[in-house]
Amino acid sequence: MNSPSWDTVRALAARFEAAAAARGVHPPQSHVLQVLKIGEEFGEAAQALIGATGSNPRKGHSHSWADVHDEVCDVIITGMVTLARMRPDAPAYFAEQLAVKSARFLQEGAP
């Protein structure tokens, strides 16, 4: 399964694997660190959301909704790169998982 997006994700994954190997970090350690990176990116998305809604009285409206959108994209991209670093069949595996998990909500007659 080839697509320009997955080609880019695979290139990023290869670059990050090479950089990790150059530092002496090899799978599965590099995979653990990549999963933790998803958590870091989620934290940035949460921070942007708090800033966009002005939920922190001390900081007020420190972010825009565009900032939230950007951070959510970072979470998604990081997740895709993580999967590509862990599985050579990432695009097909993702498509399979999307079909399985979405079927619970998109079944015929579901509200």
Contacts in CASP RR format, 6 or more apart in sequence:
PFRMAT RR
TARGET T0000
AUTHOR 0000-0000-0000
METHOD contacts of the structure
MODEL  1
MNSPSWDTVRALAARFEAAAAARGVHPPQSHVLQVLKIGEEFGEAAQALI
GATGSNPRKGHSHSWADVHDEVCDVIITGMVTLARMRPDAPAYFAEQLAV
KSARFLQEGAP
1 91 0 8 1.000
1 92 0 8 1.000
1 95 0 8 1.000
2 91 0 8 1.000
3 91 0 8 1.000
5 80 0 8 1.000
6 80 0 8 1.000
6 84 0 8 1.000
6 90 0 8 1.000
6 91 0 8 1.000
9 77 0 8 1.000
9 80 0 8 1.000
9 81 0 8 1.000
9 84 0 8 1.000
9 90 0 8 1.000
10 84 0 8 1.000
10 90 0 8 1.000
12 77 0 8 1.000
12 81 0 8 1.000
12 84 0 8 1.000
13 81 0 8 1.000
13 84 0 8 1.000
13 85 0 8 1.000
13 90 0 8 1.000
16 30 0 8 1.000
16 34 0 8 1.000
16 81 0 8 1.000
16 85 0 8 1.000
17 27 0 8 1.000
17 30 0 8 1.000
17 85 0 8 1.000
20 26 0 8 1.000
20 29 0 8 1.000
20 30 0 8 1.000
20 33 0 8 1.000
21 30 0 8 1.000
25 33 0 8 1.000
27 85 0 8 1.000
27 86 0 8 1.000
30 85 0 8 1.000
31 82 0 8 1.000
31 85 0 8 1.000
31 86 0 8 1.000
34 78 0 8 1.000
34 81 0 8 1.000
34 82 0 8 1.000
34 85 0 8 1.000
34 86 0 8 1.000
35 82 0 8 1.000
37 78 0 8 1.000
37 82 0 8 1.000
38 75 0 8 1.000
38 78 0 8 1.000
38 79 0 8 1.000
38 82 0 8 1.000
41 71 0 8 1.000
41 74 0 8 1.000
41 75 0 8 1.000
41 78 0 8 1.000
42 75 0 8 1.000
44 71 0 8 1.000
44 74 0 8 1.000
45 68 0 8 1.000
45 71 0 8 1.000
45 72 0 8 1.000
45 74 0 8 1.000
45 75 0 8 1.000
47 63 0 8 1.000
47 71 0 8 1.000
48 63 0 8 1.000
48 67 0 8 1.000
48 68 0 8 1.000
48 70 0 8 1.000
48 71 0 8 1.000
49 55 0 8 1.000
49 63 0 8 1.000
49 68 0 8 1.000
50 56 0 8 1.000
50 59 0 8 1.000
50 63 0 8 1.000
51 59 0 8 1.000
51 60 0 8 1.000
51 61 0 8 1.000
51 62 0 8 1.000
51 63 0 8 1.000
51 67 0 8 1.000
52 61 0 8 1.000
52 63 0 8 1.000
52 64 0 8 1.000
52 65 0 8 1.000
52 67 0 8 1.000
52 68 0 8 1.000
53 61 0 8 1.000
54 60 0 8 1.000
54 61 0 8 1.000
54 62 0 8 1.000
56 62 0 8 1.000
80 90 0 8 1.000
80 94 0 8 1.000
83 90 0 8 1.000
83 93 0 8 1.000
83 94 0 8 1.000
84 90 0 8 1.000
87 93 0 8 1.000
END
